[in-house]
């Protein structure tokens, strides 16, 4: 799944770069969105690996959650797109729920909502 999102982001970058420089702001925003979506998807994959490899303890999972939150903040600060805002809110909620579960001692929290939100974010960032 990670390779698919990265490939989609690269294809999107190529398609958006070719039309010209007249819409630089829109292209820049779309590229930021696509690259951030890839980073968030990578963070979700890191989270899944951290949860699966419980010998590392919760710290690896928390680092992955921190990475996701940082990337969400970056893209959230640069957009006023309603659909993207909803996807970011959904992802933030999912991340908060996983963090709460980990803080409560759950070694295997349900991270499917994080993966689902990452997929939705990628979809919103793809024209």
C-alpha positions, 0 to 999 in steps of 0.5 A, a space after each residue: 500500500 505504501 508504494 502505491 501511495 508514493 507512486 501516486 504522489 510522484 505521478 501527481 507531481 509530474 502531472 501538476 508540474 507539466 501544465 505550466 507555471 501560471 498556477 504556481 500556488 495551486 500546484 504548490 499546494 497540491 504538491 504539498 498536500 500529496 507529499 504530506 499525504 505520503 508522509 502521513 501514510 508512511 507514518 501510519 505504516 510506521 505506527 502499524 510496525 511499532 504496534 506489531 513489534 511490541 518489544 519496542 514498547 509504546 515509545 516507537 508508536 508514540 513517535 509515529 503518532 507524533 510524526 503523523 500529528 506534525 504532518 497533519 499540522 503542516 498541511 492543515 496550516 496551509 489549506 482552507 479546503 473543506 474536504 481536506 479539513 474534514 480528512 485532517 480532523 478525522 485523522 487527528 481523532 483517530 491518532 488521539 484515540 490510538 494515543 489514549 489507548 496506548 497511554 491507558 496501557 493497551 499494547 495493541 490498540 485498534 489502528 485501523 481508523 488511522 489507516 482508513 483516515 490516511 487513505 481518505 487523506 490521500 484520496 482528498 489530495 489526489 485530483 
